[in-house]
């Protein structure tokens, strides 16, 4: 259940500075997205982006898009540490899934660092299954798992 003080909404280009800040809180600096990459994702014609605000401040966001191959790609799901474990990540991911379903895609994929056991467990609880190992996915130094969910 999502806390009553949390508002979910579409991301706006004016959110890019805060999204960049949150992404750098959630990921190592050299693998976090740049402002330009976030803006590109937001402006992509097939993107789906959702933000979570708590008491007027963005505390999380999710970026995804439908891909030419006929699937939804969860690009990133970022929740600041203070806002975790209260349903915000689940709600944002659910919003992406709803957008993918409306676009008519049959499944969603994502990549997660093999070292991030918390995120991996979260995605398994959300119904994702392990597809494959991606050696060196993160700058050649860290592996990732590709996971998928039938929508």
NORHUFEN-V771873 format. One record per pair of residues at least 24 apart in sequence whose C-alpha atoms are under 6 Angstrom apart, sorted by the first residue. I is the first residue (numbers start at 0). J is the second residue. D is the distance in whole Angstrom. If there is no record, write none. Layout:
BEGIN
i->I j->J d->D
i->I j->J d->D
END
This chain:
BEGIN
i->0 j->86 d->6
i->1 j->86 d->5
i->4 j->53 d->6
i->5 j->52 d->5
i->5 j->53 d->5
i->6 j->51 d->6
i->6 j->52 d->5
i->7 j->50 d->6
i->7 j->51 d->5
i->8 j->49 d->6
i->8 j->50 d->5
i->9 j->48 d->6
i->9 j->49 d->4
i->9 j->50 d->6
i->10 j->48 d->5
i->10 j->49 d->5
i->10 j->50 d->5
i->69 j->104 d->6
i->70 j->104 d->5
i->70 j->106 d->5
i->70 j->107 d->6
i->71 j->99 d->6
i->71 j->107 d->4
i->72 j->107 d->6
i->72 j->108 d->5
i->72 j->109 d->6
i->73 j->109 d->5
i->105 j->150 d->5
i->106 j->148 d->5
i->106 j->149 d->4
i->106 j->150 d->5
i->107 j->147 d->6
i->107 j->148 d->5
i->108 j->146 d->6
i->108 j->147 d->4
i->109 j->145 d->6
i->109 j->146 d->5
i->110 j->144 d->6
i->110 j->145 d->4
i->111 j->143 d->5
i->111 j->144 d->5
i->112 j->143 d->4
i->113 j->142 d->6
i->113 j->143 d->5
END
